Every structure is written in C-alpha cells, then in structure tokens.
Amino acid sequence: MNVVVTGAGRGIGRETAKGFALQTGNTVFAISRDQHALNRLAGEMPGNAGTIVPLAMDLTLGDFTSLKAAIALHGGLVDILVNNAGGLVNKPFEKLTDKDFDYMFGANVKSAFMLIRALMPFFGEGSHIVNIGSMGGFQGSAKFPGLSLYSASKGALAVLTECLAEEFKERKISVNCLAIGAVQTEMLSQAFPGYRAPVMPEEMGLFIREFALTGTRFFNGKIIPVALSNP
Ligand SMILES: NC(=O)c1ccc[n+]([C@@H]2O[C@H](COP(=O)([O-])OP(=O)(O)OC[C@H]3O[C@@H](n4cnc5c(N)ncnc54)[C@H](OP(=O)(O)O)[C@@H]3O)[C@@H](O)[C@H]2O)c1
C-alpha cells in the first residue's frame, strides 16, 4: 500500500506515518520542511518494517515534482493521502495580519487543494483522502477566542472535503475530514502554554491510521468530530 502523509516531521503526522510504515510492504511518502526530522523517522524503522520515503518540501509552494517521481518509482498509485500538515496562529482578531491569513489558509487549505490536485492521476478506485481538520472548524462546535482565522481555515478544509467527495464519487475516491480535538503536540503547547490535552499524538496517529484504512466502508464526504475536549 502507498500512503502519503503530510506534516510527518513531528506530532500527529509523525505518529500516523510511523504506524503505516510499521506494516511490512507499505511505502509511506513522508512530507515536511524538515529533512532531518524525516530522516530520523525513517531511521527509526525496524528492519522488517515497510519503507519511509522522506521528502522535504514546503507544501505551500505547490511543487510536487519529487513526490510524483517517487510515487511513480513505487508503482504509481496512492492508496491513502493524509493531509495533516497545518499551521496555527493564536491572536485576538484585531491583531491578525494579512500575513497570518495567508500563512494559515496556505498551510491548512491551499496546500491540501494543490496536493490533491497534483495527485489526482495517482488515485485509483478505493483510494482514501483524509483531511485533518479541527473541532474549531466543525459547524456548531464551541469556538475559542484567538482562533478565528485558524478555525475559518479548517472550516474551509471541511467544506472542500464535502465538495470533493461528491466530485470524485464516480471514480470511487473517498474524501473525509477528521475534525480533531486537543492533542498534546508542539502546535498545542505553543498556542496554549500550560494546557494539558487528554490525547497523545501516538493515540491520535493510531486512530487516523485505522480510520484511513477502514473508514471508507461507512463514510464519504463526512466531517467527523474526534474529540474529548477542545481548544
Ligand atoms: N494538536 C492539536 O491539538 C490539534 C487539534 C486540532 C487539529 N490539529 C491539526 O492536526 C494537524 C497536525 O497538528 P500537530 O499538532 O501535530 O502540529 P505540529 O506539531 O505543529 O506539526 C505540524 C506538521 O506540519 C508540518 N508543516 C507545517 N507547514 C508545512 C508546510 N508548509 N510544508 C510542509 N510541512 C508543513 C510541520 O513540519 P515543518 O514545520 O517541519 O515543515 C509539522 O511536521 C494540523 O493540521 C493541526 O491543525 C491539531
């Protein structure tokens, strides 16, 4: 099975990528901007595990040449894409800048849009695209001050999910969005210093992997809240 995981250098994405790669026969294309972090991840894999292909790139630049070449070398199919990379700025609304807007919509929405578009030739029947959203972007959830643009960007990713599921259904490509709650990662610690999340990245990585593998049986075009609590 070929799996693409973005934001695999740390946090939830790293654990998700690791989980897939531990299975013999799997090839995981692991993406972040940090080549060293990706190499460390690849180096941690036991001898009988699958393969991690570390690919350092800035997703917001939209240049997926190296990724497409690597996928072509490994059979030319993508079974699962986990759009996990993201960015968060926690600021009162009046303090948010145009740069903050471009940063969050770039990392959380435009990157996913560009990557899905680039990988369309590689998705076959049964492929699953899993977008990692947030409870902040889930309609009707409690909202938190300081997260207006972050939540709006995750809301956009959620609606993109619904639209793509409809557009791709004849091709039997499923698209879902997991609107996750607080997980103890660098992103959370920076945004909410001192807050302790009830879920660790390993647990969420495991859940995402299981969902990516089995979720298409019951879900398509769905935004699924995955949260015990949330900021
Ligand atoms: N942790 C939570 O409580 C929580 C809650 C709800 C939703 N989420 C979502 O879950 C996802 C993972 O979050 P996390 O907490 O694990 O975050 P994290 O620890 O900050 O990790 C984010 C990952 O995304 C990568 N990334 C960011 N921008 C990128 C870019 N332009 N190009 C390539 N890679 C990029 C980062 O790598 P580099 O910086 O090295 O490139 C890093 O590997 C995010 O989408 C986040 O919004 C998290």
The ligand as a Tripos MOL2 file, in Angstrom:
@<TRIPOS>MOLECULE
LIG
   48    52     1     0     0
SMALL
NO_CHARGES

@<TRIPOS>ATOM
      1 N1         -2.5920   19.2980   18.2320 N.am      1 LIG1
      2 C1         -3.8620   19.6340   18.3230 C.2       1 LIG1
      3 O1         -4.4140   19.8400   19.4220 O.2       1 LIG1
      4 C2         -4.7140   19.7720   17.0750 C.ar      1 LIG1
      5 C3         -6.0890   19.9970   17.2310 C.ar      1 LIG1
      6 C4         -6.8760   20.1060   16.0870 C.ar      1 LIG1
      7 C5         -6.3040   19.9730   14.8310 C.ar      1 LIG1
      8 N2         -4.9630   19.7650   14.7210 N.ar      1 LIG1
      9 C6         -4.4130   19.6310   13.3710 C.3       1 LIG1
     10 O2         -3.6680   18.4370   13.2830 O.3       1 LIG1
     11 C7         -2.6070   18.6020   12.3400 C.3       1 LIG1
     12 C8         -1.2780   18.2170   12.9760 C.3       1 LIG1
     13 O3         -1.0780   19.0430   14.1040 O.3       1 LIG1
     14 P1          0.1090   18.8750   15.1630 P.3       1 LIG1
     15 O4         -0.4610   19.3310   16.4520 O.co2     1 LIG1
     16 O5          0.7280   17.5390   15.0280 O.co2     1 LIG1
     17 O6          1.0750   20.0430   14.6390 O.3       1 LIG1
     18 P2          2.6590   20.2430   14.6750 P.3       1 LIG1
     19 O7          3.2350   19.5090   15.8190 O.co2     1 LIG1
     20 O8          2.8840   21.6930   14.5750 O.co2     1 LIG1
     21 O9          3.0950   19.5330   13.3120 O.3       1 LIG1
     22 C9          2.7250   20.0960   12.0760 C.3       1 LIG1
     23 C10         3.4680   19.4040   10.9600 C.3       1 LIG1
     24 O10         3.1070   20.0320    9.7220 O.3       1 LIG1
     25 C11         4.2930   20.3640    9.0050 C.3       1 LIG1
     26 N3          4.0940   21.5390    8.1620 N.ar      1 LIG1
     27 C12         3.5300   22.7190    8.5190 C.ar      1 LIG1
     28 N4          3.5280   23.5670    7.4960 N.ar      1 LIG1
     29 C13         4.1070   22.9180    6.4490 C.ar      1 LIG1
     30 C14         4.4100   23.2880    5.1140 C.ar      1 LIG1
     31 N5          4.1330   24.4870    4.6230 N.pl3     1 LIG1
     32 N6          5.0190   22.3660    4.3070 N.ar      1 LIG1
     33 C15         5.3280   21.1430    4.7810 C.ar      1 LIG1
     34 N7          5.0540   20.7430    6.0460 N.ar      1 LIG1
     35 C16         4.4640   21.6200    6.8730 C.ar      1 LIG1
     36 C17         5.3180   20.6190   10.1200 C.3       1 LIG1
     37 O11         6.6340   20.3970    9.6510 O.3       1 LIG1
     38 P3          7.7330   21.5180    9.3990 P.3       1 LIG1
     39 O12         7.3790   22.7160   10.2400 O.co2     1 LIG1
     40 O13         8.9990   20.8630    9.7740 O.co2     1 LIG1
     41 O14         7.6210   21.7560    7.9340 O.co2     1 LIG1
     42 C18         4.9670   19.5090   11.1100 C.3       1 LIG1
     43 O15         5.5650   18.2940   10.7160 O.3       1 LIG1
     44 C19        -2.6660   20.0730   11.8960 C.3       1 LIG1
     45 O16        -3.3530   20.1750   10.6750 O.3       1 LIG1
     46 C20        -3.4490   20.7350   13.0050 C.3       1 LIG1
     47 O17        -4.1040   21.9100   12.5710 O.3       1 LIG1
     48 C21        -4.1520   19.6510   15.8110 C.ar      1 LIG1
@<TRIPOS>BOND
     1     1     2 1
     2     2     3 2
     3     2     4 1
     4     4     5 ar
     5     4    48 ar
     6     5     6 ar
     7     6     7 ar
     8     7     8 ar
     9     8     9 1
    10     8    48 ar
    11     9    10 1
    12     9    46 1
    13    10    11 1
    14    11    12 1
    15    11    44 1
    16    12    13 1
    17    13    14 1
    18    14    15 2
    19    14    16 1
    20    14    17 1
    21    17    18 1
    22    18    19 2
    23    18    20 1
    24    18    21 1
    25    21    22 1
    26    22    23 1
    27    23    24 1
    28    23    42 1
    29    24    25 1
    30    25    26 1
    31    25    36 1
    32    26    27 ar
    33    26    35 ar
    34    27    28 ar
    35    28    29 ar
    36    29    30 ar
    37    29    35 ar
    38    30    31 1
    39    30    32 ar
    40    32    33 ar
    41    33    34 ar
    42    34    35 ar
    43    36    37 1
    44    36    42 1
    45    37    38 1
    46    38    39 2
    47    38    40 1
    48    38    41 1
    49    42    43 1
    50    44    45 1
    51    44    46 1
    52    46    47 1
@<TRIPOS>SUBSTRUCTURE
     1 LIG1         1 GROUP 0 **** ****
